[in-house]
Amino acid sequence: MENSVTARRSRLGWSQARLAEELGVSRQTVISIEKGRFDPSLPLAFRLARLFECAIEDVFDPGPL
């Protein structure tokens, strides 16, 4: 699954540590999400979308179904 977490985080001027703090997760979790090695739970995906003020599908692209 592709995502725009890194780009959206960078636009806010936030570090990975800041995003992790805002989400209540570890920095390693943020790194894994950004690299596409970890798909977040639905609640975490909603928190990301809320922080970025967009829809989940704007952050995560599942690719062809």
C-alpha positions in Angstrom: 0.0 0.0 0.0 1.4 3.4 -1.0 1.0 6.4 1.3 1.7 10.1 1.4 2.6 10.2 5.1 6.2 11.5 4.6 5.1 14.2 2.2 2.2 15.4 4.4 4.4 15.3 7.5 7.1 17.3 5.8 4.6 19.9 4.6 3.7 20.5 8.3 7.4 20.8 9.1 7.1 17.9 11.6 9.8 15.4 12.4 8.9 11.7 12.6 9.2 12.1 16.4 6.7 14.9 16.5 4.2 12.9 14.3 4.7 9.9 16.6 4.0 12.0 19.6 0.8 13.5 18.1 -0.4 10.0 17.2 0.6 8.3 20.5 2.9 5.8 18.8 6.6 5.1 18.6 8.9 6.8 16.1 9.6 3.3 14.7 5.9 2.9 13.9 5.9 6.1 11.9 9.1 5.0 10.1 7.5 1.7 9.3 4.3 3.3 8.0 6.2 5.8 5.9 8.3 3.0 4.3 5.2 0.9 3.6 6.4 -1.9 5.8 3.4 -1.6 8.2 -0.2 -0.9 7.5 -1.8 1.0 10.3 -4.9 -0.1 12.1 -8.1 1.6 11.1 -8.2 3.8 14.2 -4.6 4.9 13.6 -5.3 5.6 9.9 -8.2 7.8 11.0 -6.0 9.7 13.4 -3.4 10.3 10.7 -6.1 11.6 8.3 -7.5 13.9 11.0 -4.1 15.3 11.8 -3.5 15.9 8.1 -7.1 17.3 7.7 -8.0 15.0 4.8 -9.7 11.7 4.1 -8.0 8.3 4.7 -8.0 7.6 1.0 -6.0 10.8 0.5 -3.3 9.4 2.7 -3.3 5.7 1.8 -3.7 4.3 -1.7 -4.4 0.5 -1.6 -3.5 0.1 -5.3 -5.6 -2.1 -7.6 -8.3 -4.0 -5.9 
